[in-house]
């Protein structure tokens, strides 16, 4: 299980939301984000074949996406259910571990180049059909260099509806991201 450390933060730019700093662990890294406190961990983190999900955050309570199956679990992100108006999910992953693994120049070859947390990154529009849950109208993904020799850190942010305040919150959360090595190797790992 990924442990998240939480410390409350006051947002001096806004009185409408309480903000929290949380750290999520997995695959040898710790990922720290400052985000609206309502965007809380809602589903358990887990390792997958070529990646791991460190955190499923949402502004509403989605339903579990995995169920027991004959030989383990079967997971379907659509099982999370519908997004409410203004609902948002943020998924923090490590990916790109195979098959291959994927060369870093390929991971960062397409999208809008940027720097996030002092690291090379790209932003790409995403298809809302690939979001956790159903009914998202907007989606964006980020690939961020994680400091390891294989793979990358991924963020997928999906939401229903639009508002300038929500767009500003998303930009602030992405800008807050920090990655550090985790020598204790907590959290899920790709298998």
N, C-alpha and C positions, 0 to 999 in steps of 0.2 A: 504494500500500500504506500502511495506517495504521501509523505508528510508535508503539510503546508504550514509555514510559519506566518503569522498574521500580526501586523502592527497597524493600529488606526492612524490615519493621516487626515488632517483637515485640508480641504481644498480652499485656498484663499481666493481662487478665481470664481468660486461658485458656492452659494449657500444651499443649493437645491439637493445636493448629493453628499453623503458621507463617503469618503474614499479610504481604501485599505491597501497596505503593501503586503503582498503574499509571495511566498517562494515555493516552487514546485520542483521536485527532484525526479531524476530518472536518467538512465543511460550515461551516467557519469557527469551530468551537468545539473546545476541549480539555476532555475529561471525565475527571476523576480519581476513582478509587475505591480504597478500602482493602478488600482482600478476602482470603480464604484463598488462599495461594499455589497450592494445587491447582486453583483455579478459573482455569485458564490459557486464553489465546487458543488456540482449537483449529481454527477455520475462518477463511479469509481475509475481511477486510472488503470491502465492495463498494457501489457506488452503484446505485440502482434508479431507476425512473421518477419517483416523487414522494418519494423518501426515500433514505437511505443507512444501511447498517449499519456502525458504527464498530468493533464487536467482537462476536464470538461466543465467549463464555467457557463452559467446561464443566469439571466435575470428573472427567470420563472422556473418552476419545478418540472423538468421533463421526466418522462417515464423511463425506466431502465431499458437499455437497448440490447442487452445480452440475456440469453436464457440457457439453462442447462440443456445439453444435447447428449446423445449416446457416447460420444468420444470427446467431451469437453464442453465448450460453450459455442453457441451460435449467436452472432451479433448482427443486427441490422439497424443502422442509424435512424431509419424512418420510424422505428418503434417508439422513439422519444415523443412522438405526438406533434400536434400543431403549435406553431408559434402564436402567442397572443399578439395583438397590435402593440408595436413598440418592443416586442420581445427580442432578445439578442442571445447568441451563444458565441463562445470563444473557446476554441479547442487548441491546446498546446501540445505539439507532438515533436518527436525526433523521428526522422525518416531518412530514406536514401541508402539503407544498408544492404540493398540487394535487389534483384540479382545483379551482380556486377562487382562491387558497388558502383553507384552512379558517380562519375567524375564531377568534381566541384565546378569545373568550367561549364559543364552541361547544366547543372542545377541553376546557375546564375546567368545563363545565356539569354533568357527571355524575361520580359517584364520590365517594370520601371526600376532602374538601379537607384539605390539609396543607401544610407548608413543608419542602422538602428542599434543603439547601445554601443556605439563605437565599432560595429562590425558590418561587413559587407552584407547587403540584403537586396532582395527584389520584391516588388509588389506586383501582384497579378489579379485581375478580376477573376472571380470564380463563378461556377454555375451553382445557383441556389439549390438545385436538385441534389447536389452532393453534400448538403449540410446535414447536421444532426437534427432530426425532426422533419416536419413538413410545413410548407407554407412560407418559408423565408422568401423575401422579395429581392434581397441584396446579399452579395457575398464577396469577400475579398480574401486573398491568401497572401502570406509573406513567407519567403524562404530566407533564413538568416544563418550566416556562418556561425557555427557553435564552438569553434576552437578545437574540435576533434579532427582527426585525419580522415574520417569516414562520416558521411551523412551531413545533415543540417537540422536546424530547429525550424519548425513550421508553426505558423499561426493561421487559423482559419476563423474568420469572423463573419457570422451570418446574422441577419436581422430582418424583421418585417416592418415595413413602413419607412418613413424618412422624416428626419427633422434636423435642423442645423445643430441643435444641442447634442443629439445622439452622434452626429458626425464629428463634432468637436471632442466628445468623450472618447470615441474610438481613436482619433488621432493622438490624444493625450495618453491613452493606455499604451499604444504602440511605441510612442516616444519614450515611455518610462521603462521599457524592457531592458533588463540587464542579465547577462549570462556569466556564470562562474563555474569552475570545475568543482565537482563534488567528490572529494577523496574518500568519502564513506560509502559511496555507491548505493545510495538510497533510491527507492522507487522502482518502477518497471523498467525492463530492458527489452530490446528486440530479441527474438529467439531465432 
